[in-house]
């Protein structure tokens, strides 16, 4: 939604940034009575939230596995619910934190439903739990039995990003040219197909979808024609 980010409390006069706090309650006195004081409304879809898996790792170490897995899934769900891709009018990248969170949620669900998860599956789950410190695993590291988690995480992330990208384009009166529109159409179709297959595609194909989205967004935002060419190549190679 488009909002005024600078707010002033009617009770005590304190000013703060909604873009930073993510709330309308006064950080000084707690009052809910405030007004926007800046002139411009900006599209803002995200909250200030840190991707911190410390508590999730502790739960996995100290709780029964089935309870820990459900806790892990809820932790990353809560993170993704707060995460958007437009911050005070600025379009953000589809970042690895968001992707790791989505994949971890899917993997936790698959392992939870498995009667006897393999050592490889357990190892990969633990690897994802280090995501906030080690980043996103390479496609070659994804176990064959868990590749649908990678695929669904990528397709879901692309779908959510595209929704907010459309709003950002409208808010900024940006009309993508024909080459970009063709890439976006291909991306939407690929994401839909991967979801129809329940994510069961090679991890490199899932990653190509994400990288193509990043490249075409770079083209639309910065006019980088090399990035557009990369996006087209990634989709052609699938």
C-alpha positions as CSV (number, residue, x, y, z in Angstrom):
1,X,0.0,0.0,0.0
2,X,1.0,3.6,-0.5
3,X,1.6,5.4,2.8
4,X,3.1,8.4,4.4
5,X,6.2,7.1,6.2
6,X,6.9,10.0,8.6
7,X,4.4,10.0,11.5
8,X,3.7,12.2,14.4
9,X,2.1,11.2,17.7
10,X,-1.0,13.3,18.6
11,X,-0.4,12.7,22.3
12,X,3.3,13.5,22.8
13,X,4.5,14.9,19.5
14,X,7.1,12.2,18.9
15,X,8.0,11.7,15.3
16,X,9.2,8.3,13.8
17,X,9.4,6.5,10.5
18,X,6.8,3.9,9.8
19,X,9.1,2.5,7.2
20,X,11.6,1.6,9.9
21,X,9.3,0.6,12.7
22,X,6.6,-1.0,10.7
23,X,4.0,0.2,13.2
24,X,1.6,3.1,13.8
25,X,1.9,3.1,17.6
26,X,4.1,5.8,19.1
27,X,7.5,4.3,20.1
28,X,7.7,6.8,23.0
29,X,4.3,6.7,24.7
30,X,2.5,3.8,22.9
31,X,-0.4,5.9,21.7
32,X,-2.2,4.7,18.5
33,X,-3.2,8.2,17.6
34,X,-0.8,9.5,15.0
35,X,-0.9,11.2,11.7
36,X,1.3,11.1,8.6
37,X,3.2,14.4,8.2
38,X,5.2,14.0,5.0
39,X,3.7,15.1,1.7
40,X,4.3,12.0,-0.4
41,X,2.8,8.6,-0.1
42,X,5.2,5.8,-1.1
43,X,4.5,2.1,-1.9
44,X,5.7,0.1,1.1
45,X,5.1,-3.7,1.4
46,X,7.7,-4.9,3.9
47,X,8.4,-4.7,7.6
48,X,11.7,-4.3,9.4
49,X,12.5,-8.0,10.2
50,X,15.8,-9.9,10.6
51,X,16.3,-13.4,9.2
52,X,17.5,-15.0,12.4
53,X,17.3,-18.8,12.7
54,X,19.0,-19.0,16.1
55,X,15.8,-19.9,18.0
56,X,14.8,-22.4,15.3
57,X,18.2,-24.1,15.6
58,X,17.8,-24.3,19.4
59,X,14.4,-25.8,19.1
60,X,15.7,-28.4,16.7
61,X,18.4,-29.3,19.2
62,X,16.2,-29.4,22.3
63,X,12.7,-30.5,21.3
64,X,11.3,-33.7,19.8
65,X,11.9,-33.7,16.1
66,X,8.2,-33.5,15.0
67,X,7.6,-30.5,17.3
68,X,10.9,-28.9,16.3
69,X,10.1,-29.2,12.6
70,X,6.7,-27.6,13.0
71,X,8.3,-24.8,15.0
72,X,10.9,-24.3,12.3
73,X,8.2,-24.1,9.6
74,X,6.2,-21.5,11.6
75,X,9.3,-19.4,12.3
76,X,10.0,-19.1,8.6
77,X,6.4,-18.6,7.7
78,X,6.3,-15.7,10.2
79,X,9.4,-14.2,8.6
80,X,8.0,-14.4,5.1
81,X,4.7,-12.9,6.1
82,X,6.5,-9.8,7.2
83,X,8.8,-9.6,4.2
84,X,7.9,-7.7,1.1
85,X,9.9,-6.4,-1.8
86,X,9.2,-2.6,-1.8
87,X,10.7,-0.5,0.9
88,X,9.6,3.1,1.1
89,X,9.1,3.2,-2.7
90,X,12.3,1.4,-3.5
91,X,12.2,-2.0,-5.3
92,X,14.3,-4.6,-3.5
93,X,15.9,-7.7,-5.0
94,X,14.5,-11.2,-4.5
95,X,17.2,-12.0,-2.0
96,X,18.6,-15.3,-0.8
97,X,17.2,-14.9,2.7
98,X,13.7,-15.0,1.4
99,X,14.5,-18.0,-0.8
100,X,16.2,-20.0,2.0
101,X,13.2,-19.3,4.2
102,X,10.8,-20.7,1.6
103,X,13.0,-23.7,1.0
104,X,13.4,-24.4,4.7
105,X,9.7,-24.4,5.2
106,X,9.1,-26.8,2.4
107,X,12.0,-29.1,3.5
108,X,10.7,-29.1,7.1
109,X,7.3,-30.2,5.9
110,X,8.7,-33.0,3.7
111,X,10.9,-34.3,6.5
112,X,8.1,-34.1,9.0
113,X,5.9,-36.2,6.7
114,X,8.6,-38.8,6.1
115,X,8.5,-41.9,8.3
116,X,12.2,-42.4,8.0
117,X,14.2,-39.4,6.7
118,X,17.6,-40.3,5.3
119,X,20.9,-39.0,6.7
120,X,21.2,-36.9,3.5
121,X,17.8,-35.3,4.1
122,X,18.6,-34.6,7.8
123,X,21.9,-33.1,6.8
124,X,20.3,-30.8,4.2
125,X,17.7,-29.6,6.7
126,X,20.5,-28.8,9.2
127,X,22.4,-27.0,6.4
128,X,19.4,-24.8,5.6
129,X,19.0,-24.0,9.3
130,X,22.4,-22.3,9.0
131,X,21.0,-20.2,6.2
132,X,21.3,-16.9,8.0
133,X,25.0,-17.5,8.5
134,X,26.0,-19.6,5.4
135,X,23.6,-18.5,2.7
136,X,21.8,-20.6,0.1
137,X,23.1,-24.1,-0.8
138,X,24.2,-24.7,-4.4
139,X,21.9,-26.7,-6.6
140,X,24.3,-29.7,-6.7
141,X,23.9,-29.9,-2.9
142,X,20.1,-30.5,-3.0
143,X,19.2,-34.2,-2.4
144,X,17.1,-35.7,-5.1
145,X,14.4,-36.6,-2.7
146,X,14.1,-32.9,-1.7
147,X,14.3,-31.2,-5.0
148,X,10.6,-30.4,-5.1
149,X,11.2,-28.1,-2.0
150,X,13.7,-26.1,-4.0
151,X,11.3,-25.9,-7.0
152,X,8.3,-24.8,-4.9
153,X,10.3,-22.3,-3.0
154,X,11.5,-20.7,-6.2
155,X,8.1,-20.7,-7.9
156,X,6.3,-19.3,-4.9
157,X,8.9,-16.6,-4.4
158,X,8.7,-15.6,-8.1
159,X,4.9,-15.4,-7.9
160,X,5.0,-13.2,-4.8
161,X,7.7,-11.0,-6.2
162,X,5.8,-10.5,-9.5
163,X,2.7,-9.4,-7.6
164,X,4.5,-6.7,-5.8
165,X,6.5,-5.8,-8.9
166,X,3.3,-5.1,-10.8
167,X,2.2,-2.7,-8.0
168,X,5.6,-1.0,-8.1
169,X,5.5,-0.6,-11.9
170,X,2.0,1.0,-11.6
171,X,3.0,3.3,-8.7
172,X,6.0,4.6,-10.8
173,X,4.1,4.7,-14.1
174,X,6.7,2.3,-15.6
175,X,5.6,0.4,-18.7
176,X,8.0,-2.5,-19.5
177,X,9.0,-2.7,-23.2
178,X,8.2,-5.7,-25.4
179,X,11.3,-7.7,-24.7
180,X,10.8,-7.3,-20.9
181,X,7.1,-8.2,-21.2
182,X,8.0,-11.3,-23.1
183,X,10.4,-12.4,-20.4
184,X,7.9,-11.7,-17.6
185,X,5.3,-13.8,-19.5
186,X,7.8,-16.7,-19.8
187,X,8.6,-16.4,-16.1
188,X,5.0,-16.5,-15.1
189,X,4.4,-19.6,-17.2
190,X,7.5,-21.3,-15.9
191,X,6.5,-20.6,-12.3
192,X,3.0,-21.9,-12.9
193,X,4.4,-25.0,-14.5
194,X,6.8,-25.7,-11.7
195,X,3.9,-25.3,-9.2
196,X,1.8,-27.7,-11.2
197,X,4.6,-30.2,-11.0
198,X,4.7,-29.6,-7.2
199,X,8.2,-28.3,-7.6
200,X,9.6,-31.6,-9.0
201,X,12.1,-30.1,-11.4
202,X,16.0,-30.1,-11.4
203,X,17.3,-27.5,-8.9
204,X,19.2,-25.8,-11.6
205,X,16.0,-25.1,-13.4
206,X,14.4,-23.6,-10.3
207,X,17.5,-21.4,-9.8
208,X,17.4,-20.3,-13.4
209,X,13.9,-19.1,-12.9
210,X,15.1,-16.9,-9.9
211,X,18.1,-15.6,-11.7
212,X,16.1,-14.7,-14.8
213,X,13.7,-12.7,-12.7
214,X,16.6,-10.9,-11.1
215,X,18.1,-10.1,-14.5
216,X,15.0,-8.8,-16.1
217,X,14.2,-6.6,-13.1
218,X,17.7,-5.1,-13.4
219,X,16.9,-4.3,-17.0
220,X,13.6,-2.7,-16.2
221,X,15.0,-0.7,-13.3
222,X,18.5,0.2,-14.7
223,X,18.2,-0.2,-18.5
224,X,20.9,-2.9,-18.4
225,X,20.6,-4.7,-21.7
226,X,23.2,-7.3,-20.8
227,X,21.0,-8.3,-17.9
228,X,18.0,-8.7,-20.3
229,X,20.1,-10.9,-22.6
230,X,21.1,-13.0,-19.6
231,X,17.5,-13.4,-18.6
232,X,16.5,-14.5,-22.1
233,X,19.4,-17.0,-22.2
234,X,18.5,-18.5,-18.8
235,X,15.0,-19.2,-19.9
236,X,16.1,-20.5,-23.3
237,X,18.5,-23.0,-21.7
238,X,15.8,-24.7,-19.6
